[in-house]
Amino acid sequence: MVRPLCSAAIRSRTPKDPVRKVVPITDGIVLGGDGFVVFAGPCAVETREQLFASADAVAAAGAGILRGGAYKPRTSHRSFQGLGPEGLSLLSEASARTGLPVVTEVMDPRDVDRVAESSAILQIGSRNMQNFALLREVGRRGLPVLLKRGAAATLDELVAAAGYIQAEGNDRVILCERGIRGFDPTTRYVLDLAAVPVLRERTDLPIIVDPSHGTGRSVLVGPMAKAAAAAGADGLMIEVHANPEQALCDGMQALRPQEFAQLMSELRRLVPLLGRRMLRPQSVSESKHLGTADEFIAP
């Protein structure tokens, strides 16, 4: 005799998709809804020339938000830690130059106001996902917050961490899947794309995916970026560096400008098939120094 499914089993096979929360960032850019936003730029701000070269390239290729680290949490204290306040000033210059809003990481509650002056979005990195004092402080600041999943965190823990920000009255939270630790060293992390539909069941917050940190290898970024879009992500965070071989951190996972432009061209064909619209700010500069995306696409 076939036994009927228990109610819990029926519920587990009937995923819910709550009404998605929309998080406005700037003119023309919202996270959630039918929009799809690409965050792009270097892992770290190293020099003015390096940042501007990357910023110009990602703006010309159609990115919606400029990413770049002024403060860098590193495993070794001897590694490059970022330029700090100087890096924030350079990000402000790059934003004014390109018209792209900035997302950058804040690591210390004492720096939240300073970082907020240069950022449209405050990023909480993987290592600080459960830094509860920091979560509360960015919640009180009120700016949109990009919350990255910890390398050993469950999805429930990620959602619970977002709750600390929301408890301070800030619902403008964006979740980011960036890979979790595994045992196979082939990739830097295990990029958990199943996290996207699972999180869509458990929360109404927008969800983006970081295939750069998630794989650690530039050759894998494109395929996993497109897979993330197909899985239902609201956007992507991609590292782009004008000269990855000379990058002070994470050069192996950074795309060159022409590689990023090619990926954006492919996404512009894919994303509409998924019922989404590629978004970028309405105020993106048309200055000649930005060039066009075609200049960065290899023939």
C-alpha positions in Angstrom: 0.0 0.0 0.0 1.3 3.4 -0.9 1.5 5.6 2.2 0.4 9.2 1.8 3.0 11.9 2.2 3.1 13.6 5.5 2.3 17.4 5.5 5.9 18.3 6.2 7.0 16.4 3.1 4.3 18.1 1.0 5.5 21.5 2.2 9.1 20.6 1.4 8.0 19.9 -2.2 6.0 23.1 -2.5 8.6 25.9 -2.3 7.2 29.3 -1.5 8.3 32.4 -3.4 7.3 35.5 -1.3 6.7 38.9 -2.8 10.3 40.1 -3.4 11.5 43.1 -1.6 12.9 45.9 -3.8 16.0 47.8 -2.5 16.5 51.1 -4.3 20.1 52.2 -4.7 20.3 55.2 -7.0 18.6 56.5 -10.1 17.7 53.6 -12.3 19.2 51.0 -10.0 17.1 48.7 -7.7 17.9 45.3 -6.4 15.0 42.9 -6.6 11.9 42.9 -8.8 12.6 42.2 -12.5 15.9 44.0 -12.5 19.3 42.4 -12.8 22.4 44.4 -11.6 26.1 43.7 -12.1 28.5 44.9 -9.4 32.1 45.0 -10.9 35.5 46.4 -10.2 38.8 45.4 -8.6 39.1 43.4 -5.4 41.2 46.2 -3.8 41.9 49.9 -4.6 45.6 49.9 -5.2 46.4 53.2 -7.1 44.4 55.9 -8.9 45.5 54.6 -12.3 44.6 51.0 -11.5 41.1 51.9 -10.1 40.2 54.3 -12.9 41.3 51.8 -15.6 39.0 49.2 -14.1 36.1 51.7 -13.3 36.2 53.0 -16.8 36.1 49.5 -18.3 33.2 48.2 -16.2 31.2 51.4 -16.8 31.7 51.2 -20.5 30.7 47.5 -20.5 27.4 48.2 -18.7 28.0 47.5 -15.0 25.5 49.0 -12.6 27.6 49.4 -9.5 31.4 49.9 -8.9 33.0 47.6 -6.4 36.4 48.1 -4.8 38.0 47.5 -1.4 39.5 50.4 0.6 39.8 48.1 3.6 40.9 44.5 3.1 40.6 41.8 5.7 43.5 39.4 5.0 44.5 36.2 6.6 48.1 37.4 7.2 48.9 40.8 8.7 51.8 41.0 6.2 49.4 41.0 3.2 48.1 44.2 1.6 45.4 45.6 3.8 44.1 48.3 1.5 44.6 52.0 1.3 42.0 52.9 3.9 40.8 56.5 3.8 42.9 57.2 0.7 41.1 54.3 -1.0 37.8 55.8 0.0 38.7 59.1 -1.6 39.7 57.4 -4.8 36.5 55.5 -4.9 34.6 58.8 -4.6 36.6 60.1 -7.5 35.9 57.0 -9.6 32.2 57.3 -8.8 32.1 60.9 -9.9 34.1 60.1 -13.0 31.9 57.2 -14.2 28.5 57.9 -12.6 28.5 54.5 -11.0 27.5 54.2 -7.3 30.0 52.5 -5.0 29.9 49.4 -2.8 32.8 48.9 -0.5 33.5 46.9 2.7 33.4 48.3 6.2 35.2 46.2 8.9 34.9 48.3 12.0 31.9 49.9 13.7 34.0 53.0 14.2 34.5 53.4 10.5 30.8 53.1 9.4 30.2 56.9 9.1 33.5 57.4 7.2 32.8 54.6 4.7 29.2 55.7 4.3 30.4 59.1 3.0 32.0 57.4 0.0 29.5 54.5 -0.6 26.0 54.0 -1.8 26.1 50.4 -0.3 27.9 49.2 2.8 29.4 45.7 2.4 29.7 43.3 5.2 32.3 40.7 4.2 32.3 37.0 4.8 34.6 37.2 7.8 32.3 39.7 9.5 28.9 38.1 8.8 28.4 37.4 12.5 30.1 40.5 13.8 26.9 41.5 15.5 28.1 45.0 16.7 29.0 45.8 13.2 25.7 44.5 11.8 23.8 46.7 14.3 25.8 49.8 13.5 25.3 49.5 9.7 21.6 48.8 10.4 21.4 52.1 12.3 23.2 54.0 9.5 20.3 53.2 7.1 22.2 52.8 3.9 21.7 49.6 1.8 23.8 46.8 3.1 25.4 44.0 1.1 25.7 41.0 3.4 28.0 38.2 2.3 27.6 34.6 3.5 30.3 33.4 5.8 32.6 30.7 4.4 31.3 28.1 6.9 27.8 29.6 7.5 24.5 27.9 6.9 21.8 29.7 5.0 19.7 30.0 8.2 22.7 31.7 9.8 23.0 34.1 6.9 19.3 35.0 7.2 19.6 35.4 11.0 22.6 37.7 10.5 20.4 39.9 8.2 17.9 40.0 11.0 20.4 42.0 13.1 20.5 44.7 10.5 16.7 44.7 10.0 16.1 44.9 13.8 17.7 48.3 13.7 15.0 49.5 11.3 17.0 48.9 8.1 15.2 46.6 5.6 17.6 47.5 2.7 19.6 44.3 2.9 21.0 42.4 -0.1 22.3 38.8 0.5 25.3 37.5 -1.3 26.3 33.9 -1.9 30.1 33.8 -2.3 31.0 30.2 -1.7 31.6 28.0 1.3 34.5 25.9 2.3 34.8 22.4 0.8 37.4 19.7 0.8 38.4 19.8 -2.9 41.1 22.4 -3.7 40.2 22.6 -7.4 38.2 25.7 -6.6 38.8 28.3 -3.9 35.4 27.7 -2.4 32.3 25.7 -3.3 29.9 28.1 -5.0 26.5 27.0 -3.7 24.0 28.1 -6.4 21.3 26.0 -4.8 21.4 28.8 -2.1 19.6 31.1 -4.5 16.3 29.3 -4.8 16.5 28.2 -1.2 17.0 31.7 0.0 14.1 32.8 -2.2 11.9 30.4 -0.2 13.2 31.7 3.2 13.4 35.4 2.7 12.1 38.2 0.5 15.5 40.0 0.4 17.3 40.4 -2.9 20.1 37.8 -3.6 23.2 38.2 -5.6 26.1 35.8 -6.4 29.9 36.4 -6.3 31.4 33.8 -8.8 34.8 35.4 -8.4 35.4 34.5 -4.8 33.2 31.5 -5.2 35.5 29.8 -7.7 38.8 31.7 -7.3 39.6 31.1 -11.0 38.8 33.7 -13.7 38.1 31.0 -16.3 35.2 29.8 -14.2 33.6 33.1 -13.5 31.7 33.4 -16.8 30.0 30.0 -16.7 29.1 30.3 -13.0 27.8 33.9 -13.5 25.4 32.8 -16.2 24.4 29.8 -14.1 23.7 32.1 -11.2 21.4 34.3 -13.4 19.5 31.1 -14.5 19.2 30.1 -10.8 17.3 33.2 -10.1 19.9 35.6 -8.7 19.1 39.3 -8.7 22.6 40.3 -9.7 26.3 39.4 -9.7 29.5 40.7 -8.1 32.5 40.3 -10.4 36.1 41.2 -9.9 37.7 43.1 -12.8 41.3 44.3 -12.9 43.2 46.0 -15.8 46.3 43.9 -15.1 45.5 40.8 -13.0 49.1 39.6 -13.0 50.1 42.6 -11.0 47.1 42.7 -8.7 48.0 43.0 -5.0 45.3 40.5 -4.1 43.1 37.9 -5.8 44.5 38.4 -9.3 43.8 34.8 -10.3 40.0 35.3 -10.0 39.8 38.8 -11.7 38.6 39.2 -15.3 40.4 41.5 -17.7 38.4 44.3 -19.1 37.9 42.6 -22.5 36.8 39.4 -20.7 34.3 41.3 -18.6 32.9 43.1 -21.7 32.4 39.7 -23.4 30.6 38.3 -20.4 28.3 41.4 -20.2 27.5 40.9 -23.9 26.5 37.4 -23.2 24.4 38.4 -20.1 22.6 41.0 -22.2 21.4 38.2 -24.4 20.6 35.8 -21.5 19.0 38.0 -18.9 15.9 39.0 -21.0 15.2 35.3 -21.7 14.9 34.9 -17.9 12.3 37.7 -17.7 14.8 40.3 -16.3 16.2 43.6 -17.3 19.8 44.6 -17.1 20.0 47.8 -15.0 22.6 50.6 -14.9 22.3 54.1 -13.5 20.6 56.7 -15.6 23.4 59.2 -14.7 26.3 57.1 -16.1 28.8 59.5 -17.6 29.0 59.7 -21.4 32.5 61.1 -21.2 34.9 60.1 -23.9 37.3 58.5 -21.4 34.8 55.7 -20.8 35.0 54.6 -24.4 32.6 51.8 -25.5 32.2 48.2 -24.5 33.2 47.2 -28.0 36.7 48.5 -27.4 37.1 45.9 -24.7 35.7 42.9 -26.5 38.4 40.8 -28.2 37.7 40.1 -31.9 
